């Protein structure tokens, strides 16, 4: 039996040797293929394209080219802005892995200078490891990330990314296999961003059933409240409403005076059949509460910066709402409400929150124009969690400690990341999420789960869908934010969904 271990060791050594020979043979074949491809590239006759590729590959140094493209995308629409931010984040991870990890681990000499004609060579060729190509990794990462958010923009960027990747071979600073591996690495890391940053679904939420309301051709009988300070304050949306609905009555709100008093006075004066609003989420909330109280249909003309409710309800475009008003088309949508210390229920159309979440909302909205919604929200959450104090509460009678509480009107998605959009607004549900503070290392675990995109698996994160929720704060009164505003405070909060409470003009 003593010979068995020796025999097994001999077999293992032979197997290892065979595997080693296979790898060496594969490496030799790849090296031959690299030599063949770079030789064929070098034999391409000189053209004006040579100079263009030199300039292109130089422009891509330190991702300057992609920063410029991202800037152009950022000013060309919301979806492209998200694409630009995702692209830059993907470049950051691709550059870190390719240049900071892979190159030191897998050193490889660059192709010799004489491998390409003199006219193609760079004045200052790189001296770092050839494997993998950092330029190809960044190019593929950016193009893939952009395509995730905007396939059209991705299709435009992809040829430029391919040209940058090929230029590294054309100018003689990389072997073809360096470029192929670099591009594969970059694309993989870009796809991985979906793990921690969900792609927003721009499809509007499903709404309640259609209801009959009086048609108002030209907007006759419609009283529209205009917030002149909404958005950038240029009044373009109000002008669109005047053009689309010339018979409507527009009342400009004085943002320095009591808004509710102005709504009441104007409604008594004009006795409208329906009311409308031009403004952002805060103004929409105020006028929506007014419409619910009076039982009048509401026409929303989004004129704010973010317009969460209008986007989710599919009424972000003024002409969509105008056609609903003129034709008498409307649907019902849910409204949530919260009773504070036993007072009359306070409606909200988007979200309410306790603890550190109001600060998260404030910081997210401040940073969103620069970073995009999800990165801004993640950074804001990390910032607030680092400074927050636990809040002792009873949730539906169960004592616990939380960092923050989120209550959404309707069902939000995704369920395992920062909520971004609503699949529906008509099922009479509240989307409840809270972050537990009474679990060991909860703050650290939450920050790690946020960055890794694993909130759904974290014991510190709870998510459920309910019709009602009761929260009792142990201690002094705390602030409650509704739809991004934070004017309320109290100790006892009773949340409820009011199914179909709001009638909303909507094109069928």
N, C-alpha and C positions, 0 to 999 in steps of 0.2 A: 504494500500500500504506500510505502515511502516514495515510490516512483510517480504516484498520481499528481502531487503538487508540482513536481518538476516538469512533468508532461504538460500540465495545464499552463505553467509559466511559459514553457516553450511555445505552445499554441498561441498564447496571448502575445508573445513577442513577435511571432510570425505575422499575426493579424495586424498588429500595430505597424509593423514594417510595410505591409501591403497597403494599409490606409495611407501611410506617409508617402509611399510611392505614387498612389493615386492623386493625392493632393499636389505633389510636385509636378506630376504629369499635367494635371489640370492647370496649374500655374504656368507651366511652360506653354501650353496651348493658348492661354489668355494673353501671355506676353507676345507670342507670335501674332495673334490677332491684333493686338495693340500696334505692333510694328507695321503690320500690313495696312491698317486703317490710317495711321498717321502718315505713312508713305503715300497712300492714295490722296490724302488731303493735300500733302505737299506738292503733288503733281498737278493740282488744279491750276490752269493758266492764270497769271496775274490779271486782275481786273480792278475797277474802282471799288468793288465790294471789299477788297482787302483793307483799304483804309477805313471803310465804314465799320468793319468788324473790330479793328483795333480801337477805334473811338468808342464803340459800343462796350467792349469788354472793359475798357478803362472807366467808362461812366458807371459801370456796375460795381466798381471798387467800393468797399464799405457800404454797399447797398444804397448808394446815393441815387442811382437810377430808380430803384423801387420806391424810395421815399418820395421822389418827384411824381411817380405814377400814382402813389397813394394820395398825394395831395390833390391831384387832378380828380381822382375818384371821389374824394371826400366832399367836393363841392358840386357833385353831379347827382345828388339824390341820396335818400336815406339808406336804401339797400346798398348802394355803392360805397357809402360811408362806412357801413358795417364791414363790407368787403375789404376796404382799405385797412381798417383796424385789425381785422383777423389776419390779413396778409402780413402786416408789420410784426404782429405777435408770432406768426409762424416763422418769419425770417429770424427773429430773435432766438427761437429754440433751435432752428436749423443751423445757424451760425455757431451757437454754443456747442452743439454736438459735433458738427463737422470740424470746426477749427480748434475748439478747446479740448475735445476728447479724442475723436477719431484720428486726427493727424498725429498727435504725439504717440498714440498707441500703435499706429501702422505707418511708420516712416517709409517713404518711397522717394527715389530720386526723380527729378523732373526730366522730361525729354531733353536730349542734347540740343544746343543752340542750332546746330546745322540740320536739324530735322525739318525745319521749315525755311522758306526763302527769307532773305534778310528784310525785305519790305514788310513782312508780317510781324517781325519781332517787336517786342515791347522795349521801350527805353530802359525801364526799370523792372525786369522780370522778378516774380516772387521767388523767395528762397526757402519757404517753408516746405513741409512734406507735400508731395504731389497728390497723395491719396487721403481722403476723397476730394473732389472739387468743391470748395466752399461756394464759389460763384454759382455752380450748377445747383447746389443744395438750396441756396437762397432763392434762385430764380424759380425752381420747381415749387418750393414752399410757398412763395408769394402767389404764383399763378394758381396753384391748387386751392389755396385758402380763399382767393378771390372768387374762384369758380364755385366754391361751397356756398357762398352767400349770393352770388350773382352769376349764373351760367353765361349770360351775355357778355358781361365784363370779363369773365374768365376766358371766353373764346377770343376776345380782343387781346388780352395780355399773353395768352399762351404762345403765339408765334414769337413775340419778343423774348419771352423766357427761353424758348428753344434756341433762338439766335444767340443769346448770351451763353447758353450752355455749349453750343457748338463752337463759339468764338474761342473758347479756352483751348480747344484742339487746334483750331485754325492758326492761332498765334503761337502755338508750340509750347504752351506752359503746362499742359495736362495731357496724359494718356487718355484715350477714349474710355477705358474702363473707369478711370477716375470720375469722369463726367457722368457715366451711367449710374454708378453707385451713389454719387452725390445727389443726382436728380431723384433717385429712388428714395434716398434718405429724406430729402426735403419734402417730397410729396407725402411720405408716410407721417412725418411730424405734423404737416399741415392737416392731414385727415384726423390726427389724434386730437386736434383742438376741439373737435366736436364732443370729445369726452367731457370737457369741463366748460365749454361754451356752446350751448345749444343753438341751433339755427332757428331764428325766429320764424314762425309760420305767419306769413303776411295775409293768409286767408282770413276773412272776417269770421267772427263767431256765428254760430247758428243762433237765431233769435226766436222769439215766441211766435205764435200764430198771427196771421194778418187780421186786422180789424178794420171795420168800416168807419171812416171819418169823412167829414164834409170836404169836398174838393174846393180848392181856393185858387182858381185860375189867376195868374199874375201875382199871387200872394195876397189878394184882397182878404181882409180879416186876420192877417198874420201880424203880430206885434213882435218885432225882433229887437232884442237888447244887445248892444254892441259895446264890448270892452275895448276902448281905443288904445289901451296899453298892452294888449295881448300880442304875443309874437314879437315882431320887430316894430310894431306900432305904425306900419305904413298904410294901414287901412285898405289893403288890396282886397281882402275877403269881403269887407263891407261893400265895397264898390261892385264886386261880383254879385252880391245879393241884390243890390239895387238894379243891376242889369237883368238878372234872371227873374226877379220878382218885383217889377216896378210898382205894383199896387200895395206892396207891404209897407208897414209903418216901422221905421227904424228909430230907436231911441238910444242915444249915446250915454253910457253910464259915467258918472263922476266917480272915479276910483278912490277919491279922497273923502267921499261922503258915504253914508250908510246905504249899502247896496239893496238891502231888503226893503227899506223904506221907498227907494226909487222904484223897485219892481211893483210894490203895492200901489203907489200913486199912479204910475203909468197904466197899470192894468185897470184900475177903476176909471181912469179917464177914457180909455179907448175900448173897453169891453171886448177884447179880441175873441175870436173863435179858436185861436191857437197862438202859441208863443214860440219864439225862436231865440237863438243865442249865437253870437259871434264872439268866440274867445277860446281860451285854453281850458284845461281840466277844472281849475278852480272856479272859473265863471260858469262853465257848464254845470258843475255840481250845484251852485247856488240857484241858477235858473231852473234846473231839473227839479230841485226841491219845491220850487214855486209851482211848477207845472203839476207835480204830483199832488200838492196840496189843493190846487184848484180843479184837478181832474181834466186838464187840457192837454192836447197832444203837443209834443215838442219837436221843433226843427233845429237840428244842430249843424252849425256851419263852423268847422274847426278853424280857429285862427290863432291857436297858441303855438308853443314851441314843441311840445311832445304829443298832445292830443291822444292820450291813451284810450279814452272812451270812444272817441270818434273812429279811431283805427279799428278797435275791436268790434264795434257795431257796424262797420262798413259804410260809414257816412262821412269819410274824410274829404270827399270831393263835394264842392258846393252844388254842382249841377245834379248830383245824385239826390241830395235832399230837396232841391228845388223841384225836381220832377215828382217826388213824392208829395210835396205840398200842392202842386198844381193839379195832380191827378187824384188826390185824396187817398194815397196809399200809406199805410202805417202798420206797424207791428208792435207787439208788447215785449218789453224787456224787464228783467228783474232789477229791483232796487234793494239794497241792504239798508238796515238801520241799526242804531245803537242807542239804547237807553242808558243815560249816565246818572248814577245815583237816584234812580227812580223817576227822572224827568222824562218828558215826552221824547219819543224816539227821534234821533237825528239821522236823516237819510245820508247815504253815500253811494256813489255809482261805481267806484273803482275799489279802493282799499281803505282799511283802517288799521292802525298799528299802535302798539304800546312798547315801552322799553326803548332800546336803542334804535328801533327801526325808523322812527321819524328822522333821526340824524343820518341814517343810511340813505333815505330818500333824498334829503337835502343835498348831501354830498354827491350822490349819483347824478342828480339833475345838474349839478354844477359841473361835473366832470364828463358827463355823457357827450357833449359836443366835441370834446377832444379825443375821447377814448372809445366811444361806442357804449351802448347800454350795459352789456354784460360785463366787460372789463371794468367799467366805472362802478357798477353795482358790487362786483367782487372786491375791488379796492376799497370802496366805501365800507363794506361789511368788515373787512380786515381792520381798517382804521378805527371803526366804532367799537368792535370787539376788544381791541387793544386798550380802550379807555373806559369801557362800560362797567357798571356795577350790577350785580345780580338783582333781580326784582322778585321778591317773594309774593306768590299769588296762589289762589285756589282756582283751578280751571274745572268747571262743572263739578265743584265740590272736592276735587283732588288737590291736596297741597303740593306745591312744587316751586322751584326757583327757575326763572328764565332770564335769558339775555334780551330777547325781543320776541314780540308776537305779531304775526301778520294775519289779517282777516280780509279775504278778497270777496267781492260781489261776483258770484259765478265761479266757474271752475277755471283755474289757471294752469298753464303748462310752461315749461316741463315740471314734472313733480319732484325731480331730484336735483334741481338747480334753482338759481334765482328765478322767480316767476317772470315770464316775459309777455305772454299773450293769453287770450281766453278762447278755448274751443267753443264754449257755449255761454249764453247769458239768459237762459230761460228755464232752467230746471229747479229753481227755488233752492239753491245750495250756496253755502259759504265755503270758501277754500281757506282752511285754517292751517297755519304753520307756525311752530315756535321752536326756539333753540334753548335746550335745557342747560341750566347752570349748576345743577346739583349732582353732576357726574364728574368723577375725577378727571382733571386735565381737560375739562370741557372746552375751554377757550382755545387751547392748542389744537385739540381734535377737530373743532369746528373750522378753524383756519385751514388746517391741512386738508379736510374734506372738501372745503370750498375750492381750494386750488386744484385738488385732484379730481374734482367732479364726482365725488362719491358721497354726497350728502344723503342720498337715499339709503345707504348702508350704514350711516353713522347713528349710533345710539343717542347722540346729542340732538338729533333733528327729528321732529315729529310732524307728520302731515296727515290731515284727515279732511273729509268733506262732510259737513253737517248742515242742518237747517237752522239750528240755534246754538248759541254758545254763551255761557256765563263766566265772567272773570271777576274775581274779588281780590283786590290788592291788600296785602297785609302791611299796614302802615299808612303814611300820609298819601294824599292825592298825587297822582301822576298824570302826565300829559298824554293826550290821545290825538293822533294825527288822522285826519280823514281826507282822502284824495290829495295827499301831499301838503295839506294845510294842518296846522297844529294849534287850533284856538281853544280846545276843550281840555278839561282836567277833571278827575274824579277818582273814586275808589271802587265803585261797582259798575260793571259794564255788562249789559245784556244785548248780545248781537242776534239779529234775526234776518232771514231772507224774506222779502216781500215779492212773491212771485207775480210777474207781469204787472207791477205797479205803475210802470211808466209806458205811455204810448208814444212811439217814436216814428216820425215820418221817415219812410224808407222806400226807395224804388223797388218795385216787385221783381 
